[in-house]
Amino acid sequence: MATIYESAGDLAEALRRAAKAHGKHEELTGQDDPDWPDWYALYMVREHAGEELPT
């Protein structure tokens, strides 16, 4: 699915939201996530599409 952000600022805000959510994800799992780029990408695409977000 293509995900397009209107500006660099919009993309940066999406990254900040993903980072915050991913921090909570790592707290829940109790371990670092070496595949964090995949998790961020999934989060950002789903958030943009209005779909259920990963936890």
Residue pairs with C-beta under 8 A, 6 or more apart in sequence:
1 45
1 49
3 44
3 45
3 48
3 49
5 11
5 14
5 48
14 44
14 47
14 48
15 40
15 44
17 43
17 47
18 39
18 40
18 43
18 44
18 47
19 40
21 43
21 53
21 54
22 33
22 36
22 39
22 40
22 43
24 55
25 33
25 39
25 54
25 55
26 32
26 33
28 55
33 39
39 54
42 54
43 53
43 54
46 52
46 53
46 54
47 53
